[in-house]
Amino acid sequence: MKPSVKHSLYISFIAALAAGLYPLLFYVSNNYTLVNSWSHVAYFISVFLGAPVVIFSVLKVISSSTLLQKFEKFVLPFLNLFVFLFFIKTALYAGFQIWMVVGIGVVSLFYAFFFHRYFLKVVVFQLLLAVVACFYLIPEINAQFIYSKEWIEQPDAITEVQFKKKPNVYLIQPDGYVNFSELKKGFYKVKDNKLEHFLQQEDFTFYPNFRSNYASTLTSNSSLFTMKHHYYLGTIKFTEMLNARNIIIGENPVLTIFKNNGYTTTFLAERPYLLTNKPKMGYHNSNYVNKDVGYITTGLKEKKDVVAPLKSFIKKHSGTPAFYFVEIFEPGHIAVDKKNAEDPEKERQKWIEKLEETNKKVIDAVTFIKQEDPKGIIVILADHGGFVGLQFMHEAYQKTENRDKLYSMFGANLAVYWPEGVPSATKEIRSTVNFFRILFSYLSEDTALLEHLQEDGSYLPILQGARKGIYKVLDSNGTPVFEKQ
C-alpha cells in the first residue's frame, strides 16, 4: 500500500533532519570557538536543518506526481545521502570543491538506484551518529555556561587611570616574529635582518629575550589585552581558547582605558581570523566588519592589505589621540600538524621567506608613521615565536625542557619607538602580559600601577611525556622549568 501524503512528508522531514543534524553537530563540536555566537546558531539551523526540510518536502511532493512517480522511490535516498555527504565535506573542507561535489553526486546516484531499500536504515544510522556527536558538543556548551569573566578583573583601578601624556599609539603585530635576540641563534640562524637594522637606525629600543606568555595568537593576545593570566582556562588546547576573539576584538581592559582617555581605536588585520565567530566590534574603526566574514571559515584564506588603510586612517586623523592595532599574519609559524610538515630545514626556509616579506610591510608602515606622526609611540610586538626547529607546531604538546625549542615557541619580538626617550619603567617589560600595564604607568605617570604586575612565566598544555595538564615551562626570569599549574 502506498504511504499517505502525510506519512511521506513525515519521512521526508526525518530524512532531512538526519542528513543535516550530524554534520551540524560535528562541525560545531570541532570548531566551537569559531562559531559560538547566536548568529551562527541561526545560520546553522537554517542551512543544515531548515533548508533540507524544505527541499526534501518540495521534491518529495513533486516526485509523487503522475509523470514522475516511477522515480519517487529514488528521490529521498539520493537527497539524504547527497546532502549528508555534502555537509560532511563542508565541515571538513570550507569552500566549494566542484570535483568533490560531483563525486558525492555520483555516489549518491549509485546508492539511490541500487541500495534505496536500505534508506531507512541509513537514516537511523545518521541519527545515531548525531546522538554520539552530542556527547562531544555537550562539554563545549557546558564550558560556555560556566565560563566566568572573573579572571579578567583587575587587582586595582587601572581601568579608571587618566593619562597625562596622550601620544598616538601604534601596535604592529607580526605573527610569529621571533625576538631579534633569538633570530641570530638557536634554530633560526638569521645573521642579517633588514628590519633589525632599520629599527636601529630609527632609534627603536629592543627588548632582548622578551617572550610571550602563551603559545598562539588567541591565547597570547587574550592575555595581552586583559593584562592578566588565564592559563588557557584549564583547557588542553593552546591554539584556541573560549571567548578569546570576543575579548581581543570586543571590550577589554586595554580598549576601555584608551577610550576612557579619549582615544579613537582602529583595528586593521590582513585576515579576519579574529572575527570568525562574529564578536561584537569594540574598535571604532576596522578594515573588516562582520558581514565580510563567512559563517563557515577559518578566517585564514581571505587577505587584505593593512598598510594602505593604515596610511589612509593616519592622513584622516581628526586630532583626537588614536590607538591602532595592526595585525600582520606573517611570518607565522611552521606547519601545524605532522601530516602537513616538511623536514625542519625546509620549514625554516619557508619561514625565512615569509620573514623577508613581513620586514617590507613593517618598514613601510613605520616609515610612514614616523613621517606623519613623529611623536607617536610605535610598538612592534609579536604574539609568539615561529616554532622553527620543531618537527611541527603541535609538537609543543610534548614535554620538553630544551631551551632553544621553548624560545622558538615563546621568544616573541618587541621593539618600541619612544619619542620622548626610554621610560625607566620599561626595564620591567619581560613578557606580553605586562606590556600595557607598564605603558599605561608611563602615560599616566602613575608608578602605583607597577605594584600589580603579573608574573612573567610562559605556559603550555602538555599532553605527552607527563601527566596531562597546564605547565609553566619558562619562569619569570626566562629559565626553562616544568611546573604543573
N, C-alpha and C positions, 0 to 999 in steps of 0.2 A: 504493500500500500504506500502510495506517495505521501511524504510528510506534508502537513498543512503549511500554509504560508507562514503562520505564526511560529510553528516549530522550526521551519527553515531559517527564519530570521534570528531565532534564538541561537541556533547552531552557528550562524554567521557571526553573531555577537561574541560568542565564546571563542570561536576560532580567531577572530580579530584581536581579542584581548590576549589570547595565548601567544599570538605572533609577536606582539609588542611588549608584553609585560617583562619577560626575562631579559631581553636586550636593554630595556629601560633600567631595570634594577642592576644589571651587570655594569652598565656604563656609569651609573651614579655611584655605585659602591666602590668602583675602581678610580673614580675621578671626583670624589665628593668635594674636595676643597676648590675645585674649578667650577662647581655648579651649585653651590649652596646658597641660592637666592630664590626668592618667591617667583621672580620672573622665569627662572629656569624650571621651577615646578610646573608653572602654567604651560610653558613651551613643551616640556617633555610629555605631559599628559595629553596635550592636544595633538602632538605629532606621533608619538609612539602608541597611543591608545585611541584618541578621538578620530584621527584621520583613517586608520584601518577599519574602525567600526563603520564609518560612513561608506567607505569604498567597498568593503565586503558586502554590506547590506544592499547597496545600489546594484552592484554587479550580480549578486545573487538573484535579485528580482528580475533584472534584465535577462539573465540566462534561463529563467523559468518560463519565458515567453515561448510560444509555439515554435517559432522559427529556430530558436537556439536551444531547445530543450534537450537535444541529444548531447550537447556539450556541458549540460548543467552539472553532472557529477564530477567534472574535472575542475570546475571553477574554484571552489573553496580550497581543495587540496593545493592547487597551483598558487593561489593568492597567499595562503597560510605559510607555505614554505618559502615562497619568494620574499615576502615581507619579513619573515623571521630572519632569513639569512642576510637580507639587505640591511636590516637594523644591526645585526651582529657585525657585519662588515663596517658599518658606520661607527659602531662603538670601538672597533679595533683600529680603524684607519679613517680619521677625519678627512672629509673631502669626497669627491665623486670620481671613482676609478671606473671608466667605461668598460674595460675588459673584465673586471670583476663582476660588474652588473650583468654583462652578457653571460658570463659563466653561471651566475646564480640563476638567470632566466632559463638556461639550457637544463640545468639540474632540476629545477622546479617543474619544467615541462615533462621531463622524463619521469619524475616521481608521480606527477598528476595522471599521466596516461597508464603507467604500469603498476603503480602502488597506491592508487587512490582508495582502495579498500581499507588500507591501514590509517586513513586520515584521522579518525577519532582517537586512535592510539597515539599518534604523533602529537595531537593537541593535548592529550593528557600528559604526555612526556614533557611538553613545553611548560605546562602549568606546574609540574613537579620541579622543573628547573627553577621556575620563578620562586617557589617556596624555599628552595635551597639558597637562592640569591638573597632572600630576605634576611637570612641569618648573617650574611656578610654586611648587609646595609644597616641592620639594627644597631651595631656598636657605633657606627658613624653618626647616626641620628641621636643616639643616647649621648655621645660626646658633645654634640651641639646643644642639647637640652641642659646638660650640667656645666657647660662652659661658663666660666666666670672671668670677669674683667679685673678682678682684684689684683692680679699680678701687674697690671699697668699702673695702678695707683702710685703716686709719687710719695716719697717719705717726707717731703716738705712742700712749701707753697711755690714751687718753681713755676707752675703754670700761670702764676699771677705776677711774675717778675717784670719789671719795667726797664727797658733798655735806656742807657744814657748815650750810647752810640747807635746809629741806625744805618750802617752801610748796606748796600745791596749784598746779598749772599748767594753765591753760585755753587751749588753742589753738583759736580760732574762725576758720575759713577760709571767707570768702565768695568763691565762684568768680568770677574775672574782675573783681574790685573794684579799679579803678584807684586809684593813690595820690591822696590829697586834694590834693596839690600839683599834680597833673596834671588833676584833675577840674575845676578852675576855668578851664583854658586849653586850648590845643591844639584837638582836635576835640570835646571834651566840653562845655565852657562851662556847667557846672553851678555857679552862683554861690552858691546857698544850699542847703546839705546838712544835713539834720537830724541825721544820725549824727555828723558832724564837730562840730557844736555841742554835742551831748550828751556826746561823749567829752571835749571840752574842759572842760566843767563837772565831769566825773568825774575830772579830773586825769590823763588819759592823756597819754603822751608820743608825739608824732608824729615820723615819720622821713621828711621831705620827700625826694623823688627816690629813695626806696627802690625797688628793682626785682627782678624775678625773673631768674634766670639762663637759664631755659628757657621755652618758649612755650606749654606745655599743662599740664593738671593732672597727668598722669602723669610727664612729664619734669621738671617743676619740683619736685614732691613727692619724686621719687626722689632728687634732689639734696639737698633739704631734710632728709630723714630719714637720709641717709648722711653728710651734711656733706662731700660730695665732688662733684667734677665728673665727668660721664660722657660729655659731648659727644655725646649721642644714641647712644652706642655705635657711631658711624660710620654710622648708617642715614640715610636721606633723608626720614624721616617725623618731623614734630615733634609730632604728636598722640598717637602710640603709641610704646611702647618695650618691647623684650623683657624680660619678667620684672618690669616696673615694679610691677605690682599685688602680686606676691609680696614685693617689697621694702617697699612702703609699708604693707601690711597685715600682713605676716609679721614675721619677725625682722629688725631693722635696728639700727644702732648707737644711735640715739636711744632706741628702746624698751628695748634692752639696758641702757643706762645708767640709765634710770628704774627698771627692775625691780631692777637691782643695788643701787639705793638705797632699796628697799622700797616703791616706788610701785605702786599699783593703776592699771592703764591701761584707758581706756574709749574706744571708737570709736563715734561717732554720725554717721550720714550720712542726708541726705534721700533719696538714691538709691543703689542698690547698684552703681554704676559701677565702683568699685574692687574689687568681688567677682565680676565676671563670669567670670573663669577659675577661680573657687573656690580662691583661695590659702589656705594654712594660716593660721588666725587667730592673730596674735601678741599681740592685746589680751586682757586678762582679760574684758572685757565689751564687748558691741556690741548695737545695736538691729537688726542683720541677722545672720543665720547663713547658711551656705552653702545649706541646704535651701530658704531663701527665694528663692534666685536661680535662674532658669531656665537651661537649657543653651544655648538659642538666644535671646539677648537682648543688647541694647546696655547694659542697666543704667540707661537714662535715662528709661524710661516709668513705672516704679514710683516712688512717692514716699511718704515718711513724714515726720511732724513730728519735729524734733530738739530743740526747746526743751522740750517737756513731758518727754521721757525724761531730758534733762539735769537738769532740776529734780528729778526723781524720784531719780536717782543721787546728786545732791548731798545731798538730805534723808536718804538711806540711808547716807551716808558713814560708814565704820566707824571713822574716826580715823587710819588709816594715810594717808600722803601720796598724792595722786592726780594723775594726768595725764589730761586729757580732750582728745581730738581731735574737734572738731565741724565737720563739713563741710556747708556750705550751698551749693546748686548755683545760686545767683543772685548778682549779676545776670548772670553768664555772659559770653558773647561774642556777636558778631554772627553772621549766617548763615555756615555753614561753607563752602559752595561757591557758585559763581556762579549756578547754576540756581535756587537757593532764596533768593537775596538780593534785597532790595528796594533802592531807592536809599539812599545813605549817611545821609541825613537821617532817613528812616523807620526805618532800623536803629538810629540814635542814639536816636530817640524810644522805640522798644521797649526798648532797654537801660535808659533812664532810668526807665521804668515798673517794670522789674524791680528797679532800684536802690532805689526807694522801698519796695517790699515787703521787700527784704533789710534795709533800715535798721530796719524794725519788728521783725524777728526778732532782729537783733543787739542792739538796745536792750533788748528784753525779756529776752534771755539775760544781758546784762551787768548789768542792774538786779537781777536775782535773785541772780546770783553775788556781787555786792558786798554785798547784804543778808545773805546766808547765810555768806559767806566773805570778810570784808574784808581778810584777809591774803593772799589768793590772788593770783598773778600772772596777769593776763588779757592774752592776746595776740590781736589781730585781725590776721591775716596772710593776704593773698590769694595765690593761686598764680600769677597773671599778670594782665595788663590785659584790657580788654574788646574790643580791636581796633576800636573805634569810629573812623570816618574812613577805614578801608579799604573797598573795594568788597565784599569777603567775606573770611572768615578765611584761606582758603588763598592769598590774595594775598601772604601773608607769605613764600611760597616765591620771590617775585620780589625781585631785588636792590633795595635802597633804602638811602639814607643820610639819608632825611628824618627829622629829629629827632622830630617830632610823631608820625609813624607808628610809629617804634621805641618811643617811650614809651607809645603806646597799646597796644602788644603787651606790653611788659615792665614798665610802671610800676605795679607791684603795691603795694597799700596795706599799711602797717604802723603800728599804734598799740598801745602797751603800757601797761598799768597796773602800775607798780612801787610796791607798798605801802610799801616802806621807802626810797623815794627813788630817783632815777635813777642806776644804776651808771655809773661813769666809763667803763668798758669799752664801753658801748653806743654810744659815738661811732664805733666801728668797724663798726657794723651798716649795711651798704650794700646787701646782696643776700641772697636766701634761703639760699644755700649755707652761709653762716657764722652764721646766726642761732642755731642750737642750740649751736654751739661757744662762742659768746660768752655765751649763757645759762648753760651749764654752768661756764664760768670764774667767773661771778658766784656761782653756787650753791656751788661748791667753794672759792671764794676762791683759785683757782689760776691766776695770770696766765700761767703757762708754756703753758697751753693756747692762748693767743693767738699763740704763736710759729708755729703751723701753720695759720693762716687760709688759705683758698683765695683765689685772685684773684677779683675781683668782676665779671668780664666776663659779657656776655649773648650767647647763641649761637643760630644758626638754620641749618637745612639750606636751601641755596639751589639751586633747580632752573632758574631762568630769569634771564637777564641777566648771568650769569657762569658760569665753569666749575662744574659740579655738585660740591657738597661742603658741609662744615660750616664756617661762618664766624663769627668774632667780630664782632658788629655794634654792641656798646657795650663800651667798655673799663672798667677798674676805676674810673675817675672818672665814668663815665656819659656819656662823649663818644662820638658816633657814629664808628665806624670800619668797615672792611671788610677783615678779615684772615682768610685761609684757614687752617684748622687742619691 
